[in-house]
């Protein structure tokens, strides 16, 4: 029997819902209902602006309302990878805890400024000053939000929903220590899984059994 549990799956940057078929199949085989969404500017969704999680959280919130309004007494789980992870974590401090039972994030970062600082240093050998503050200021003027708004660690510090933090130990795009920072900052019930030798958005491939057993047990803990 299909349970009244709905998994909203949020894809990474430059992805789309249909690219998440592997994850959807795993959740489906566990007996859950699946919603694979296209975040703004991705796939078939409209829009010209993406924000690495800040605006995308509004898409997640809209889909939560859709499920709440169209299905009887649903239990909702949010699952996201990379940018999708940022989006679902930024929902954690919103008023969602009546139906959203848990959040699962894989390879999310702490803040846009910290992530961009690391990438500038590693990839381009450019200094934080004045590049990041100036770009953030221009983003605020042109788009209405700044890098300061893309603050995931602040969101989880006010979380109302249990969160499972997943990261690969060999992630070369998002520093694995960000998972530790997010976990430490999280104010709600929480668990952390570091996959040995896991790469960015591919941690599951390094230990599928551990990955999915941990997720399944986490969901059961908050939906039974």
Beta strands, then each sheet from edge to edge (+ up, - down):
strand 1: 5-10
strand 2: 33-36
strand 3: 75-81
strand 4: 100-106
strand 5: 162-168
strand 6: 190-195
sheet 1: 2+ 1+ 3+ 4+ 5+ 6+
end
